[in-house]
Amino acid sequence: MSYLVADRLTKTYGTADAEVVALNRVGFEIAAGEFVAVMGESGSGKSTLLSILGAMNAPSEGTLFVDDIDVYQLPIERQADFRREYLGFVFQHFHLVPYLTVLENVMLPLVTTRFRAARKHAMAQEALAWVGLADKVGRLPAEVSGGEKERVALARAIVNNPPVLLADEPTGSLDSRTSGEVMTLLQNLNQGGTTIVMVTHSEACATYAERVLRLADGRLVDADPGDAGGALHPGKPLQVVAGLSA
């Protein structure tokens, strides 16, 4: 049973006279606990695809199901709930808040949860310990290295234990040794059951994934058999989406 189903995802920008097709009928399925890399040249549609998978950019056509939830049939406010409960995000440029400590940055995804402050603090400490930064909790982002910033970003992404992690060039600004350390953390996370979709330009990083999806000019190429769309997924009725607020 597939955990994530993308069916004929299409994204266009502009008007009919100057239309740009960023994605063109892209379809694939990802099993729960799978590690998938998405590769392609600049402008191939990788970032557009990741933003759609992250419930941040509605497709012009097509559907996205995660855990049988038809993501873009959710009301906007429930899409925010979906992102909080199902997804973790790791970005190339970290996006850490410079005036917050490492610990406070990791706690940010917990702000809207109902956990007590002590629980939030403990969860953030646990996530930082997992990435090897238990001794850096009180430092500001400017006081840690680039590799440590990426690990802080990873700790923030996993602090509330999301089932799916989306990573956009997570090693793009790191040297090869530090990249290997970050990729090992992602691999360990995947082996613990987290589904990972990672956009990367690096063939070396892609070797950590179980499967590679390649995009060219907005189309999926070199895909596995069956990764070409298909019948629309039936999905869950919105009223029984488990865990999402009404």
ROSE-4610 file (N, C-alpha, C; in Angstrom, 1 decimal, always signed):
// ROSE-4610
residu = [M/M/M/S/S/S/Y/Y/Y/L/L/L/V/V/V/A/A/A/D/D/D/R/R/R/L/L/L/T/T/T/K/K/K/T/T/T/Y/Y/Y/G/G/G/T/T/T/A/A/A/D/D/D/A/A/A/E/E/E/V/V/V/V/V/V/A/A/A/L/L/L/N/N/N/R/R/R/V/V/V/G/G/G/F/F/F/E/E/E/I/I/I/A/A/A/A/A/A/G/G/G/E/E/E/F/F/F/V/V/V/A/A/A/V/V/V/M/M/M/G/G/G/E/E/E/S/S/S/G/G/G/S/S/S/G/G/G/K/K/K/S/S/S/T/T/T/L/L/L/L/L/L/S/S/S/I/I/I/L/L/L/G/G/G/A/A/A/M/M/M/N/N/N/A/A/A/P/P/P/S/S/S/E/E/E/G/G/G/T/T/T/L/L/L/F/F/F/V/V/V/D/D/D/D/D/D/I/I/I/D/D/D/V/V/V/Y/Y/Y/Q/Q/Q/L/L/L/P/P/P/I/I/I/E/E/E/R/R/R/Q/Q/Q/A/A/A/D/D/D/F/F/F/R/R/R/R/R/R/E/E/E/Y/Y/Y/L/L/L/G/G/G/F/F/F/V/V/V/F/F/F/Q/Q/Q/H/H/H/F/F/F/H/H/H/L/L/L/V/V/V/P/P/P/Y/Y/Y/L/L/L/T/T/T/V/V/V/L/L/L/E/E/E/N/N/N/V/V/V/M/M/M/L/L/L/P/P/P/L/L/L/V/V/V/T/T/T/T/T/T/R/R/R/F/F/F/R/R/R/A/A/A/A/A/A/R/R/R/K/K/K/H/H/H/A/A/A/M/M/M/A/A/A/Q/Q/Q/E/E/E/A/A/A/L/L/L/A/A/A/W/W/W/V/V/V/G/G/G/L/L/L/A/A/A/D/D/D/K/K/K/V/V/V/G/G/G/R/R/R/L/L/L/P/P/P/A/A/A/E/E/E/V/V/V/S/S/S/G/G/G/G/G/G/E/E/E/K/K/K/E/E/E/R/R/R/V/V/V/A/A/A/L/L/L/A/A/A/R/R/R/A/A/A/I/I/I/V/V/V/N/N/N/N/N/N/P/P/P/P/P/P/V/V/V/L/L/L/L/L/L/A/A/A/D/D/D/E/E/E/P/P/P/T/T/T/G/G/G/S/S/S/L/L/L/D/D/D/S/S/S/R/R/R/T/T/T/S/S/S/G/G/G/E/E/E/V/V/V/M/M/M/T/T/T/L/L/L/L/L/L/Q/Q/Q/N/N/N/L/L/L/N/N/N/Q/Q/Q/G/G/G/G/G/G/T/T/T/T/T/T/I/I/I/V/V/V/M/M/M/V/V/V/T/T/T/H/H/H/S/S/S/E/E/E/A/A/A/C/C/C/A/A/A/T/T/T/Y/Y/Y/A/A/A/E/E/E/R/R/R/V/V/V/L/L/L/R/R/R/L/L/L/A/A/A/D/D/D/G/G/G/R/R/R/L/L/L/V/V/V/D/D/D/A/A/A/D/D/D/P/P/P/G/G/G/D/D/D/A/A/A/G/G/G/G/G/G/A/A/A/L/L/L/H/H/H/P/P/P/G/G/G/K/K/K/P/P/P/L/L/L/Q/Q/Q/V/V/V/V/V/V/A/A/A/G/G/G/L/L/L/S/S/S/A/A/A]
num = [1/1/1/2/2/2/3/3/3/4/4/4/5/5/5/6/6/6/7/7/7/8/8/8/9/9/9/10/10/10/11/11/11/12/12/12/13/13/13/14/14/14/15/15/15/16/16/16/17/17/17/18/18/18/19/19/19/20/20/20/21/21/21/22/22/22/23/23/23/24/24/24/25/25/25/26/26/26/27/27/27/28/28/28/29/29/29/30/30/30/31/31/31/32/32/32/33/33/33/34/34/34/35/35/35/36/36/36/37/37/37/38/38/38/39/39/39/40/40/40/41/41/41/42/42/42/43/43/43/44/44/44/45/45/45/46/46/46/47/47/47/48/48/48/49/49/49/50/50/50/51/51/51/52/52/52/53/53/53/54/54/54/55/55/55/56/56/56/57/57/57/58/58/58/59/59/59/60/60/60/61/61/61/62/62/62/63/63/63/64/64/64/65/65/65/66/66/66/67/67/67/68/68/68/69/69/69/70/70/70/71/71/71/72/72/72/73/73/73/74/74/74/75/75/75/76/76/76/77/77/77/78/78/78/79/79/79/80/80/80/81/81/81/82/82/82/83/83/83/84/84/84/85/85/85/86/86/86/87/87/87/88/88/88/89/89/89/90/90/90/91/91/91/92/92/92/93/93/93/94/94/94/95/95/95/96/96/96/97/97/97/98/98/98/99/99/99/100/100/100/101/101/101/102/102/102/103/103/103/104/104/104/105/105/105/106/106/106/107/107/107/108/108/108/109/109/109/110/110/110/111/111/111/112/112/112/113/113/113/114/114/114/115/115/115/116/116/116/117/117/117/118/118/118/119/119/119/120/120/120/121/121/121/122/122/122/123/123/123/124/124/124/125/125/125/126/126/126/127/127/127/128/128/128/129/129/129/130/130/130/131/131/131/132/132/132/133/133/133/134/134/134/135/135/135/136/136/136/137/137/137/138/138/138/139/139/139/140/140/140/141/141/141/142/142/142/143/143/143/144/144/144/145/145/145/146/146/146/147/147/147/148/148/148/149/149/149/150/150/150/151/151/151/152/152/152/153/153/153/154/154/154/155/155/155/156/156/156/157/157/157/158/158/158/159/159/159/160/160/160/161/161/161/162/162/162/163/163/163/164/164/164/165/165/165/166/166/166/167/167/167/168/168/168/169/169/169/170/170/170/171/171/171/172/172/172/173/173/173/174/174/174/175/175/175/176/176/176/177/177/177/178/178/178/179/179/179/180/180/180/181/181/181/182/182/182/183/183/183/184/184/184/185/185/185/186/186/186/187/187/187/188/188/188/189/189/189/190/190/190/191/191/191/192/192/192/193/193/193/194/194/194/195/195/195/196/196/196/197/197/197/198/198/198/199/199/199/200/200/200/201/201/201/202/202/202/203/203/203/204/204/204/205/205/205/206/206/206/207/207/207/208/208/208/209/209/209/210/210/210/211/211/211/212/212/212/213/213/213/214/214/214/215/215/215/216/216/216/217/217/217/218/218/218/219/219/219/220/220/220/221/221/221/222/222/222/223/223/223/224/224/224/225/225/225/226/226/226/227/227/227/228/228/228/229/229/229/230/230/230/231/231/231/232/232/232/233/233/233/234/234/234/235/235/235/236/236/236/237/237/237/238/238/238/239/239/239/240/240/240/241/241/241/242/242/242/243/243/243/244/244/244/245/245/245/246/246/246]
x = [+0.9/+0.0/+0.9/+0.7/+1.5/+1.1/+2.1/+1.8/+1.6/+2.3/+2.2/+1.9/+0.9/+0.5/+0.3/+1.2/+1.1/+0.5/-0.6/-1.3/-1.4/-0.7/-0.8/-0.6/+0.4/+0.6/+1.1/+0.4/+0.7/+0.7/+1.7/+1.8/+2.1/+1.3/+1.6/+1.5/+2.3/+2.3/+2.1/+1.5/+1.3/+0.0/-0.2/-1.4/-1.2/-2.3/-2.2/-1.2/-1.0/-0.1/+1.4/+1.6/+3.0/+3.0/+2.4/+2.3/+3.6/+4.0/+5.2/+4.7/+5.1/+4.7/+5.9/+5.7/+6.8/+6.8/+5.6/+5.4/+4.4/+4.6/+3.7/+3.3/+2.1/+1.5/+2.5/+3.1/+4.0/+3.3/+3.5/+2.9/+3.8/+3.7/+4.5/+3.9/+4.4/+3.9/+5.2/+5.0/+6.1/+5.5/+6.2/+5.8/+6.2/+5.4/+5.8/+7.2/+8.0/+9.4/+10.4/+10.0/+10.9/+11.7/+12.9/+13.8/+14.0/+13.5/+13.5/+14.2/+15.1/+15.8/+15.1/+15.0/+14.5/+15.7/+16.0/+17.1/+16.7/+17.5/+17.3/+18.1/+18.2/+18.9/+18.1/+18.8/+18.1/+16.9/+15.8/+14.6/+13.8/+14.2/+13.5/+12.2/+11.9/+10.7/+10.8/+12.1/+12.3/+11.7/+12.0/+11.5/+10.0/+9.5/+8.0/+7.4/+7.9/+7.4/+7.4/+8.6/+8.7/+7.7/+7.5/+6.5/+5.1/+4.8/+3.5/+3.4/+4.4/+4.4/+4.3/+4.8/+4.7/+3.5/+2.4/+1.2/+1.3/+2.2/+2.5/+2.2/+1.9/+1.8/+0.8/-0.5/-1.5/-1.2/-1.3/-1.1/-2.2/-1.9/-2.9/-3.9/-3.3/-4.1/-3.5/-4.2/-3.7/-4.0/-3.7/-4.0/-2.8/-2.8/-1.8/-2.4/-2.1/-2.7/-1.5/-1.6/-0.7/-1.5/-1.1/-1.9/-3.4/-3.7/-5.1/-5.8/-5.1/-5.7/-5.5/-6.5/-6.5/-6.1/-4.8/-4.2/-4.8/-5.0/-5.5/-7.0/-7.7/-9.1/-9.4/-8.3/-8.5/-8.6/-9.5/-9.5/-8.1/-7.8/-6.5/-6.1/-6.9/-6.5/-6.2/-6.8/-6.5/-5.3/-5.0/-3.7/-2.5/-2.7/-1.7/-1.6/-2.7/-2.7/-2.0/-2.2/-1.6/-0.1/+0.4/+1.8/+2.4/+1.8/+2.3/+2.4/+1.4/+1.3/+1.9/+2.1/+2.6/+4.0/+4.4/+5.6/+6.7/+7.9/+9.1/+9.8/+10.4/+11.1/+12.5/+13.4/+14.9/+15.3/+15.9/+16.2/+17.7/+18.2/+19.6/+20.2/+19.4/+20.0/+19.5/+19.1/+18.8/+17.6/+17.4/+16.3/+16.2/+17.3/+17.2/+17.0/+16.3/+16.1/+17.3/+18.0/+19.3/+19.4/+18.2/+18.3/+17.7/+17.3/+16.9/+18.0/+18.1/+19.1/+18.8/+19.8/+19.6/+18.4/+18.3/+17.1/+15.8/+15.8/+14.6/+14.2/+15.2/+14.9/+14.2/+14.7/+14.2/+12.8/+12.5/+11.1/+10.1/+10.5/+9.5/+8.3/+8.5/+7.3/+6.4/+6.8/+5.9/+5.1/+5.3/+4.6/+3.1/+2.6/+1.1/+0.5/+1.4/+0.9/+0.4/-0.3/-0.9/+0.0/+1.2/+2.1/+2.5/+2.8/+3.3/+4.7/+5.1/+6.4/+7.5/+7.4/+8.5/+8.6/+7.4/+7.4/+8.1/+7.8/+8.4/+9.9/+10.3/+11.7/+12.4/+11.8/+12.4/+12.4/+11.4/+11.4/+12.5/+12.7/+13.7/+15.1/+15.3/+16.6/+16.8/+15.8/+16.0/+16.3/+15.7/+16.0/+17.4/+17.9/+19.2/+20.3/+19.9/+20.8/+20.9/+19.9/+19.9/+20.8/+20.9/+21.8/+23.1/+23.4/+24.7/+25.0/+24.0/+24.2/+23.7/+23.7/+23.2/+24.0/+25.2/+26.1/+26.0/+25.1/+25.1/+23.7/+22.9/+21.5/+21.4/+22.4/+22.3/+22.9/+23.5/+24.2/+23.3/+23.7/+23.0/+23.4/+22.6/+23.0/+24.4/+24.7/+26.0/+27.2/+26.9/+28.0/+28.2/+27.6/+27.8/+28.2/+28.8/+29.3/+28.2/+28.5/+27.5/+26.9/+27.8/+27.3/+26.4/+26.7/+25.9/+24.6/+24.6/+23.3/+22.4/+23.0/+22.1/+21.6/+22.3/+21.8/+20.8/+20.9/+19.9/+18.6/+18.7/+17.5/+16.9/+17.7/+17.2/+16.5/+17.1/+16.4/+15.1/+15.0/+13.8/+12.7/+13.2/+12.3/+11.7/+12.4/+11.9/+11.4/+11.4/+11.1/+9.8/+8.8/+7.5/+7.2/+8.3/+8.2/+7.3/+7.5/+6.6/+6.8/+5.8/+6.0/+6.8/+6.7/+7.3/+8.3/+9.5/+10.5/+10.8/+10.7/+11.0/+12.3/+13.3/+14.6/+14.9/+15.2/+15.5/+17.0/+17.8/+19.3/+19.9/+19.7/+20.1/+21.6/+22.4/+23.9/+24.5/+23.6/+24.1/+25.1/+25.2/+26.2/+27.2/+27.4/+28.3/+29.4/+30.6/+31.7/+31.4/+32.2/+31.9/+31.8/+32.8/+32.8/+31.5/+31.2/+30.0/+28.7/+28.7/+27.6/+27.3/+28.4/+28.3/+27.7/+28.1/+27.5/+26.0/+25.6/+24.2/+23.4/+24.0/+23.3/+23.2/+24.2/+24.1/+23.0/+22.8/+21.7/+20.4/+20.2/+19.0/+18.8/+19.8/+19.7/+19.3/+19.8/+19.4/+18.0/+17.6/+16.2/+15.2/+15.6/+14.8/+14.8/+15.9/+15.9/+15.0/+14.7/+13.8/+12.3/+12.1/+10.7/+10.2/+11.0/+10.5/+10.6/+9.6/+9.6/+10.3/+11.2/+12.0/+12.0/+11.7/+11.8/+12.8/+13.9/+15.0/+15.3/+15.3/+15.8/+17.3/+18.0/+19.5/+20.1/+21.2/+22.0/+23.1/+23.3/+24.5/+24.2/+25.0/+24.9/+25.3/+26.3/+26.8/+25.7/+25.0/+23.9/+22.8/+22.5/+21.4/+21.7/+22.9/+23.2/+22.7/+22.4/+21.8/+20.3/+19.7/+18.3/+18.1/+16.9/+16.5/+16.2/+15.7/+15.2/+15.4/+15.6/+15.8/+14.7/+14.0/+13.1/+13.8/+13.9/+14.6/+13.6/+13.7/+12.9/+13.7/+13.0/+13.6/+12.5/+12.6/+11.6/+10.2/+10.1/+8.9/+8.2/+8.9/+8.4/+9.2/+8.6/+9.3/+9.9/+11.3/+12.0/+12.7/+13.1/+13.8/+13.1/+11.8/+11.0/+10.9/+10.7/+10.4/+9.0/+8.8/+7.5/+6.4/+5.4/+4.3/+4.3/+5.5/+5.6/+5.2/+4.0/+3.6/+2.2/+1.7/+0.4/-0.5/-1.8/-2.7/-4.0/-4.9/-6.2/-6.2/-7.2/-7.2/-7.5/-6.8/-6.9/-8.2/-8.9/-10.2/-10.1/-9.1/-8.9/-9.9/-9.6/-10.5/-11.4/-12.7/-13.6/-12.9/-13.1/-12.5/-12.9/-14.1/-14.6/-14.0/-13.3/-12.7/-11.1/-10.6/-9.1/-8.6/-7.9/-7.5/-6.4/-6.6/-5.5/-5.6/-6.4/-6.5/-7.6/-7.3/-8.4/-9.5/-10.7/-11.8/-11.8]
y = [-1.2/+0.0/+1.2/+2.1/+3.3/+4.3/+5.0/+6.0/+7.4/+7.7/+9.0/+8.6/+9.2/+9.0/+10.4/+10.6/+11.8/+11.4/+12.0/+11.5/+12.7/+12.7/+13.6/+15.1/+15.3/+16.6/+17.6/+18.7/+19.7/+21.0/+21.9/+23.2/+24.2/+25.1/+26.1/+27.5/+28.4/+29.8/+30.7/+31.9/+32.8/+32.6/+33.4/+33.3/+32.4/+32.3/+31.4/+31.9/+33.2/+33.8/+33.6/+33.5/+33.3/+32.3/+31.1/+30.1/+29.3/+29.1/+28.3/+27.1/+25.9/+24.6/+24.2/+24.3/+23.9/+22.4/+21.8/+20.3/+19.9/+18.7/+18.3/+16.8/+16.6/+15.3/+14.3/+14.8/+13.9/+13.0/+11.7/+10.8/+9.7/+9.4/+8.3/+8.0/+6.8/+6.4/+6.1/+6.4/+6.2/+5.4/+4.3/+3.5/+4.1/+3.7/+4.1/+3.7/+4.5/+4.2/+4.2/+4.6/+4.6/+5.9/+5.9/+7.0/+7.2/+8.4/+8.6/+10.0/+9.9/+11.2/+11.7/+13.0/+13.6/+14.4/+14.1/+14.8/+15.4/+16.3/+17.0/+18.2/+18.8/+20.0/+21.2/+22.3/+23.5/+23.8/+24.1/+24.4/+23.2/+22.1/+20.8/+20.6/+21.4/+21.3/+20.6/+20.4/+19.7/+20.5/+21.8/+22.6/+22.8/+22.9/+23.0/+21.8/+20.6/+19.4/+19.3/+19.6/+19.5/+20.4/+21.6/+22.6/+22.0/+21.3/+20.7/+19.5/+18.7/+17.6/+18.2/+19.4/+20.0/+20.8/+20.6/+21.3/+22.8/+23.3/+24.8/+25.4/+24.6/+25.1/+24.2/+24.6/+23.8/+23.5/+22.3/+22.0/+22.6/+22.9/+23.4/+22.3/+21.1/+19.9/+18.7/+17.7/+16.5/+16.4/+15.3/+15.1/+14.6/+14.9/+14.4/+13.7/+12.5/+11.8/+11.4/+11.7/+11.2/+10.5/+9.3/+8.5/+8.5/+8.4/+8.4/+9.7/+10.8/+12.1/+12.9/+13.3/+14.2/+15.6/+15.8/+17.0/+18.3/+18.5/+19.8/+19.9/+18.9/+19.0/+19.4/+19.5/+20.0/+21.6/+22.1/+23.6/+24.1/+25.4/+26.0/+25.8/+26.0/+25.9/+24.5/+23.5/+22.1/+21.7/+22.3/+22.1/+22.4/+23.5/+23.9/+22.8/+22.3/+21.2/+20.0/+19.7/+18.6/+18.7/+19.9/+20.2/+20.0/+20.4/+20.3/+18.9/+18.1/+16.7/+15.7/+15.9/+14.9/+15.2/+16.4/+16.8/+17.5/+17.1/+17.9/+18.4/+19.6/+20.3/+20.6/+20.2/+20.6/+21.3/+22.5/+23.3/+23.5/+23.9/+24.1/+25.2/+26.3/+27.5/+27.6/+26.5/+26.4/+27.1/+28.4/+29.2/+29.2/+29.4/+29.5/+31.0/+31.2/+32.5/+33.0/+34.0/+34.4/+34.8/+35.3/+35.8/+34.8/+33.6/+32.5/+31.5/+30.9/+29.9/+28.7/+27.8/+26.5/+25.8/+25.7/+25.0/+25.7/+27.0/+27.8/+27.6/+27.5/+27.3/+25.9/+24.9/+23.6/+23.5/+24.3/+24.3/+25.0/+25.7/+26.5/+25.7/+24.5/+23.7/+23.3/+23.4/+23.0/+24.2/+25.4/+26.6/+26.4/+25.8/+25.8/+24.5/+23.6/+22.4/+22.7/+21.7/+21.9/+21.3/+20.9/+20.4/+21.4/+21.0/+21.9/+22.4/+23.5/+24.1/+23.1/+22.4/+21.4/+20.3/+19.9/+18.8/+19.3/+20.5/+21.1/+21.2/+21.6/+21.7/+20.4/+19.4/+18.0/+17.4/+17.7/+17.1/+17.8/+19.1/+19.8/+19.3/+19.1/+18.6/+17.2/+16.3/+15.0/+15.0/+15.9/+16.0/+16.4/+17.4/+17.9/+16.8/+16.1/+15.0/+14.0/+13.7/+12.7/+13.1/+14.4/+14.9/+15.3/+15.0/+15.2/+16.6/+17.4/+18.7/+19.0/+18.0/+18.2/+19.3/+19.6/+20.5/+21.9/+22.1/+23.4/+24.1/+23.6/+24.1/+25.6/+26.2/+27.6/+28.6/+28.0/+28.9/+29.5/+30.6/+31.2/+30.6/+30.7/+30.1/+30.7/+31.9/+32.5/+31.8/+31.1/+30.6/+29.1/+28.5/+27.1/+27.1/+26.0/+25.8/+25.5/+25.5/+25.3/+23.9/+22.9/+21.5/+21.4/+22.2/+22.2/+22.9/+23.9/+24.6/+23.6/+22.8/+21.9/+20.8/+20.4/+19.5/+20.1/+21.4/+22.1/+22.1/+22.4/+22.4/+21.0/+19.9/+18.6/+18.3/+18.7/+18.5/+19.2/+20.4/+21.1/+20.4/+19.8/+19.1/+17.9/+17.2/+15.9/+16.0/+17.3/+17.4/+16.8/+16.9/+16.4/+15.1/+14.4/+13.0/+12.9/+13.7/+13.6/+12.3/+11.7/+10.5/+10.7/+12.0/+12.3/+13.5/+13.3/+14.4/+14.8/+16.1/+16.6/+17.4/+17.1/+17.8/+18.4/+19.7/+20.4/+20.8/+20.0/+20.2/+20.3/+19.4/+19.5/+19.6/+19.2/+19.3/+20.3/+21.1/+21.9/+22.9/+23.4/+24.4/+23.8/+22.4/+21.8/+21.1/+21.0/+20.2/+18.7/+18.0/+16.5/+15.8/+16.1/+15.3/+15.6/+16.9/+17.3/+16.8/+16.8/+16.2/+14.8/+14.0/+12.6/+12.4/+13.3/+13.2/+13.4/+14.5/+14.8/+13.7/+13.1/+12.0/+10.8/+10.5/+9.4/+9.6/+10.8/+11.1/+10.8/+11.3/+11.1/+9.6/+8.9/+7.4/+6.7/+7.1/+6.6/+6.9/+8.1/+8.5/+7.6/+7.4/+6.6/+5.1/+4.6/+3.2/+3.1/+4.2/+4.2/+4.3/+4.4/+4.4/+5.6/+6.7/+8.0/+7.9/+8.3/+8.4/+9.7/+9.6/+10.8/+11.0/+12.2/+12.7/+13.8/+13.6/+14.5/+15.0/+16.3/+16.9/+17.1/+16.7/+16.9/+17.0/+17.7/+17.7/+16.7/+16.1/+15.3/+13.8/+13.3/+11.8/+11.1/+11.6/+10.9/+10.8/+11.9/+11.9/+11.0/+11.0/+10.2/+8.7/+8.3/+6.9/+6.4/+7.4/+7.0/+6.6/+7.1/+6.8/+5.4/+4.9/+3.5/+3.7/+4.8/+5.0/+6.5/+6.7/+8.0/+8.3/+9.5/+10.0/+11.1/+11.1/+12.1/+13.0/+14.3/+15.2/+15.9/+16.2/+17.0/+17.8/+19.1/+20.0/+19.7/+19.5/+19.3/+17.9/+17.0/+15.7/+14.7/+13.6/+12.5/+11.6/+11.4/+10.5/+9.5/+8.4/+7.3/+6.8/+6.8/+6.3/+4.8/+4.3/+2.9/+2.6/+1.3/+1.0/+1.3/+1.9/+2.2/+3.6/+4.3/+5.7/+6.6/+6.5/+7.3/+7.8/+7.9/+8.3/+7.1/+7.2/+6.1/+6.6/+5.7/+6.0/+6.9/+7.8/+8.7/+7.8/+8.2/+7.5/+7.9/+7.0/+7.3/+8.2/+8.0/+8.9/+8.7/+9.4/+9.3/+10.5/+10.3/+11.5/+12.5/+13.8/+14.8/+14.7/+14.3/+14.3/+13.2/+12.3/+11.2/+11.3/+12.4/+12.6/+12.5/+11.5/+11.3/+12.3/+12.9/+13.7/+15.2/+15.5/+16.9/+17.6/+18.9/+19.6/+20.0/+20.1/+20.4/+21.8]
z = [+0.0/+0.0/+0.0/-1.0/-1.0/+0.0/+0.6/+1.6/+0.9/-0.1/-0.8/-2.3/-2.8/-4.2/-4.9/-5.9/-6.7/-8.0/-8.5/-9.7/-10.6/-11.8/-12.8/-12.3/-11.5/-10.9/-12.0/-12.2/-13.2/-12.5/-12.8/-12.3/-13.4/-13.7/-14.7/-14.1/-14.7/-14.2/-15.4/-15.2/-16.3/-17.0/-18.0/-18.8/-20.0/-20.8/-22.0/-23.0/-23.1/-24.0/-23.6/-22.3/-21.8/-20.6/-20.9/-19.9/-19.8/-18.5/-18.2/-17.5/-18.0/-17.4/-16.5/-15.2/-14.3/-14.1/-14.0/-13.9/-14.9/-15.5/-16.6/-16.3/-15.7/-15.5/-14.8/-13.7/-12.9/-12.0/-12.1/-11.2/-10.7/-9.4/-8.8/-7.5/-6.9/-5.6/-4.7/-3.4/-2.5/-1.3/-1.0/+0.1/+1.4/+2.5/+3.8/+4.2/+4.7/+5.1/+4.0/+2.8/+1.7/+1.7/+1.1/+1.0/-0.5/-1.0/-2.5/-2.7/-3.7/-4.1/-5.4/-5.5/-6.7/-7.3/-8.6/-9.2/-10.6/-11.1/-12.3/-12.4/-13.6/-13.8/-13.2/-13.0/-12.5/-13.5/-12.9/-13.8/-14.2/-13.7/-14.1/-13.4/-12.3/-11.6/-10.2/-9.8/-8.5/-7.3/-7.3/-6.1/-6.2/-7.4/-7.5/-7.0/-7.4/-6.9/-5.4/-4.8/-3.4/-2.6/-3.2/-2.6/-2.6/-3.7/-3.8/-2.8/-2.7/-1.7/-0.3/-0.1/+1.2/+1.5/+0.7/+0.9/+1.0/+0.2/+0.2/-1.2/-2.2/-3.5/-4.3/-4.4/-5.0/-6.5/-6.9/-8.3/-9.2/-10.4/-11.3/-11.7/-11.8/-12.1/-11.3/-11.1/-10.5/-9.0/-8.3/-6.9/-6.2/-4.9/-4.0/-2.8/-2.5/-1.4/-0.5/+0.8/+1.8/+2.9/+3.2/+4.2/+3.8/+2.5/+2.1/+2.2/+2.6/+2.7/+1.4/+0.8/-0.4/+0.0/+0.0/+0.6/+0.2/-1.1/-1.7/-1.7/-1.2/-0.9/+0.6/+1.4/+2.7/+2.7/+3.5/+3.6/+4.0/+3.7/+3.9/+5.4/+6.3/+7.7/+8.1/+7.5/+7.8/+7.0/+5.9/+5.3/+6.3/+7.0/+8.0/+9.1/+9.5/+10.5/+9.9/+8.6/+7.9/+7.9/+7.6/+7.5/+8.9/+9.9/+11.3/+11.7/+11.4/+12.0/+11.1/+9.8/+8.9/+8.3/+8.3/+7.5/+8.4/+8.0/+8.5/+7.3/+7.4/+6.3/+6.7/+5.7/+5.9/+4.6/+4.8/+3.7/+3.6/+2.4/+2.1/+2.9/+3.1/+3.7/+5.2/+5.8/+7.2/+7.7/+7.4/+7.8/+9.3/+10.0/+11.5/+11.8/+13.0/+13.4/+14.2/+13.7/+14.3/+15.7/+16.2/+17.6/+18.6/+18.1/+19.0/+19.2/+20.4/+20.6/+19.8/+19.7/+19.0/+19.6/+20.9/+21.5/+21.1/+21.1/+20.8/+19.3/+18.4/+17.0/+16.8/+17.6/+17.4/+18.0/+19.0/+19.6/+18.7/+17.7/+16.9/+16.4/+15.8/+15.3/+16.4/+17.7/+18.8/+19.4/+18.8/+19.4/+19.4/+18.3/+18.2/+18.8/+19.4/+20.0/+21.4/+21.9/+23.3/+24.4/+24.0/+25.0/+26.0/+27.2/+28.3/+27.9/+28.4/+28.1/+28.4/+29.6/+29.9/+28.9/+28.4/+27.4/+26.1/+25.7/+24.5/+24.6/+25.8/+26.1/+26.0/+26.6/+26.6/+25.2/+24.4/+23.0/+22.2/+22.3/+21.6/+22.0/+23.3/+23.8/+23.2/+23.2/+22.7/+21.2/+20.4/+19.0/+18.8/+19.6/+19.5/+19.9/+20.9/+21.3/+20.2/+19.5/+18.4/+17.3/+17.0/+15.9/+16.4/+17.7/+18.3/+18.7/+19.1/+19.5/+20.9/+21.7/+23.1/+23.8/+23.5/+24.2/+23.6/+22.5/+21.8/+22.0/+23.0/+23.1/+23.3/+24.0/+24.4/+23.4/+22.4/+21.4/+20.4/+19.8/+18.7/+17.4/+16.4/+15.1/+14.6/+14.9/+14.4/+15.2/+16.2/+17.0/+16.8/+15.7/+15.3/+13.9/+13.5/+12.1/+11.1/+9.8/+8.8/+9.0/+9.2/+9.4/+10.6/+11.7/+12.9/+12.7/+11.8/+11.5/+10.8/+9.9/+9.1/+10.1/+11.1/+12.1/+13.0/+13.3/+14.0/+13.2/+11.9/+11.0/+10.9/+10.9/+10.9/+12.3/+13.4/+14.7/+14.7/+14.2/+14.2/+13.3/+12.2/+11.3/+11.9/+12.8/+13.4/+14.8/+15.4/+16.8/+17.2/+16.3/+16.6/+15.9/+15.5/+15.0/+13.8/+12.7/+11.6/+10.8/+10.2/+9.4/+8.1/+7.5/+6.3/+6.4/+5.9/+5.9/+4.4/+4.2/+2.9/+3.0/+2.2/+2.3/+0.9/+0.9/-0.3/-0.3/-1.1/-1.1/+0.3/+1.2/+2.5/+2.7/+1.7/+1.8/+0.8/+0.2/-0.9/-0.6/+0.7/+1.1/+2.0/+2.0/+3.0/+2.2/+2.9/+2.3/+2.3/+1.6/+1.4/+2.7/+3.6/+4.9/+5.7/+5.8/+6.6/+5.9/+4.5/+3.8/+4.1/+4.2/+4.6/+5.9/+6.9/+8.2/+8.3/+7.5/+7.4/+6.7/+5.7/+4.9/+5.8/+6.6/+7.5/+8.5/+9.0/+9.9/+9.2/+8.0/+7.2/+7.0/+6.7/+6.5/+7.8/+8.9/+10.2/+10.5/+10.2/+10.4/+9.6/+8.3/+7.4/+7.9/+8.4/+9.0/+10.2/+10.8/+12.0/+11.5/+10.2/+9.7/+9.1/+9.1/+8.4/+6.9/+6.2/+4.8/+4.4/+3.5/+3.1/+1.6/+1.2/-0.2/-0.2/-0.9/-0.9/-2.3/-2.5/-3.7/-3.6/-4.6/-4.6/-6.0/-6.1/-7.3/-7.2/-6.0/-5.8/-6.0/-7.0/-7.2/-6.0/-5.3/-4.1/-3.0/-2.8/-1.8/-2.3/-3.6/-4.1/-3.8/-3.6/-3.4/-2.0/-1.1/+0.2/+0.1/-1.0/-1.2/-1.8/-1.6/-2.2/-3.7/-4.1/-5.4/-5.8/-7.1/-7.7/-8.7/-8.5/-9.5/-10.2/-11.6/-12.3/-13.1/-13.0/-13.7/-14.8/-15.9/-17.0/-17.6/-17.7/-18.3/-17.7/-16.4/-15.8/-15.9/-16.6/-16.7/-16.0/-15.6/-14.9/-15.9/-15.8/-16.8/-15.9/-16.6/-15.9/-14.7/-14.7/-13.6/-13.5/-12.3/-12.2/-12.9/-13.3/-13.9/-12.9/-13.3/-12.4/-11.9/-12.1/-11.6/-12.7/-13.2/-14.3/-14.2/-12.9/-12.7/-12.6/-13.1/-13.0/-12.6/-12.2/-11.8/-10.5/-10.4/-9.3/-8.0/-7.0/-5.7/-5.0/-4.4/-3.8/-2.6/-1.7/-0.6/+0.6/+1.7/+2.8/+2.8/+3.2/+3.4/+4.4/+4.1/+4.9/+6.4/+6.6/+8.0/+8.9/+8.3/+9.1/+9.0/+8.6/+8.6/+10.0/+10.4/+11.8/+12.1/+13.3/+13.8/+13.4/+12.4/+11.9/+12.6/+13.0/+13.7/+12.8/+13.4/+12.5/+12.1]
